[in-house]
Amino acid sequence: MSGKFRPRRVGDQMRAVLAELVQREVQDPGVGFVTVTEVRMSSDLQYATVFVSVMGDGDAEDQSLASLRRAAPFLRSEVGKRLRLRHTPELRIQLDQTLAQSDRIEELLNADPSALVDEEHDDEIG
């Protein structure tokens, strides 16, 4: 029974450790204002997908992601030391799109319905 909850528990622990490491230990100046939002573990605990949110424009996101990916071996090593896992999972760092998606949904919900209908007709005519 507890086997299906273990990936979630390990992911939560990893998120906390990674958030602290990114904030205090990563010395790369390319890492901007980054927040570790979630860590999803594979069921066999071999892979961890680390979702991060970056404050700034597209260039800041790209630079921060590249810097974090370069720091992934260091982060993996530190996670292994702090969590004392038998096998430290491989880190896959990805940008968390949740905020951008929610902003787009809110924009669509607040949009003038007649403008959306006009856009649909323009697409059909053109």
Phi, psi and omega per residue, in radians:
M1 nan -0.782 -3.102
S2 -1.279 -0.263 -3.121
G3 -1.069 -0.599 -3.119
K4 -1.380 -0.294 3.123
F5 -1.643 -0.266 -3.077
R6 -1.056 -0.791 3.108
P7 -0.997 -0.652 3.138
R8 -1.198 -0.745 3.132
R9 -1.131 -0.772 3.118
V10 -1.121 -0.719 3.107
G11 -1.057 -0.729 3.109
D12 -1.120 -0.726 3.107
Q13 -1.141 -0.736 3.130
M14 -1.113 -0.675 3.132
R15 -1.041 -0.775 -3.135
A16 -1.120 -0.774 -3.135
V17 -1.154 -0.794 -3.122
L18 -1.127 -0.663 3.115
A19 -1.058 -0.766 3.114
E20 -1.147 -0.753 -3.136
L21 -1.097 -0.780 -3.128
V22 -1.118 -0.686 -3.095
Q23 -1.267 -0.675 -2.965
R24 -1.986 -0.450 -2.974
E25 -1.873 -0.542 -3.091
V26 -1.270 2.111 -3.037
Q27 -1.691 -0.020 -3.095
D28 -1.187 2.135 -3.139
P29 -1.200 -0.249 3.119
G30 -1.275 -0.315 3.110
V31 -1.377 1.984 -3.139
G32 -1.483 -2.508 3.124
F33 -1.433 1.727 -3.024
V34 -2.031 2.416 3.050
T35 -2.140 2.254 3.046
V36 -1.452 1.969 -3.028
T37 -1.620 -0.555 -3.079
E38 -2.849 2.656 2.993
V39 -2.273 2.116 3.096
R40 -1.884 2.163 -3.123
M41 -1.666 2.544 2.974
S42 -1.231 2.802 -3.074
S43 -1.116 -0.472 3.118
D44 -1.608 0.073 3.101
L45 1.106 0.376 3.136
Q46 -1.543 -0.421 -3.083
Y47 -2.289 2.476 3.084
A48 -2.229 2.103 3.052
T49 -1.618 2.034 -3.065
V50 -1.774 2.024 3.123
F51 -1.670 2.254 -3.122
V52 -2.184 2.602 3.040
S53 -1.961 2.379 -3.085
V54 -2.137 2.266 3.072
M55 -1.409 2.214 3.103
G56 2.305 -3.037 -3.105
D57 -1.469 -3.018 -3.111
G58 -1.055 -0.647 3.126
D59 -1.149 -0.718 3.116
A60 -1.122 -0.682 3.105
E61 -1.093 -0.834 -3.125
D62 -1.066 -0.781 -3.118
Q63 -1.148 -0.748 -3.141
S64 -1.150 -0.730 3.115
L65 -1.104 -0.759 3.120
A66 -1.088 -0.730 3.128
S67 -1.152 -0.722 3.115
L68 -1.158 -0.655 3.114
R69 -1.170 -0.605 3.052
R70 -1.174 -0.572 -3.120
A71 -1.482 -0.050 -3.065
A72 -0.975 -0.741 3.115
P73 -1.074 -0.704 3.083
F74 -1.099 -0.811 -3.124
L75 -1.083 -0.744 3.135
R76 -1.078 -0.772 3.136
S77 -1.060 -0.806 -3.125
E78 -1.155 -0.691 3.089
V79 -1.067 -0.754 3.118
G80 -1.049 -0.710 3.129
K81 -1.185 -0.726 -3.028
R82 -1.391 -0.575 -3.108
L83 -1.701 -0.211 3.111
R84 0.921 0.886 3.084
L85 -1.474 2.614 3.110
R86 -1.080 -0.820 3.079
H87 -2.197 2.137 3.117
T88 -1.408 2.206 -3.070
P89 -1.192 2.658 3.033
E90 -1.266 2.348 -3.099
L91 -1.630 2.293 3.043
R92 -2.102 1.946 -3.030
I93 -1.696 2.220 -3.125
Q94 -2.339 2.692 3.089
L95 -1.353 2.317 3.095
D96 -1.421 2.020 -3.096
Q97 -1.620 0.053 -3.038
T98 -1.005 -0.792 -3.105
L99 -1.142 -0.755 3.129
A100 -1.124 -0.704 3.132
Q101 -1.162 -0.713 3.132
S102 -1.192 -0.616 3.064
D103 -1.104 -0.719 3.132
R104 -1.150 -0.724 3.115
I105 -1.110 -0.761 3.118
E106 -1.105 -0.693 3.100
E107 -1.056 -0.768 3.135
L108 -1.169 -0.678 3.130
L109 -1.171 -0.575 -3.122
N110 -1.553 -0.098 -3.100
A111 -1.254 2.730 3.086
D112 -1.229 2.107 -3.097
P113 -1.010 -0.588 -3.140
S114 -1.184 -0.539 3.098
A115 -1.193 -0.645 3.107
L116 -1.160 -0.686 3.120
V117 -1.133 -0.734 3.118
D118 -1.072 -0.700 3.116
E119 -1.095 -0.696 -3.139
E120 -1.135 -0.711 3.125
H121 -1.189 -0.633 3.095
D122 -1.090 -0.686 3.119
D123 -1.147 -0.680 -3.115
E124 -1.252 -0.633 -3.118
I125 -1.263 -0.766 -3.043
G126 -1.318 nan nan
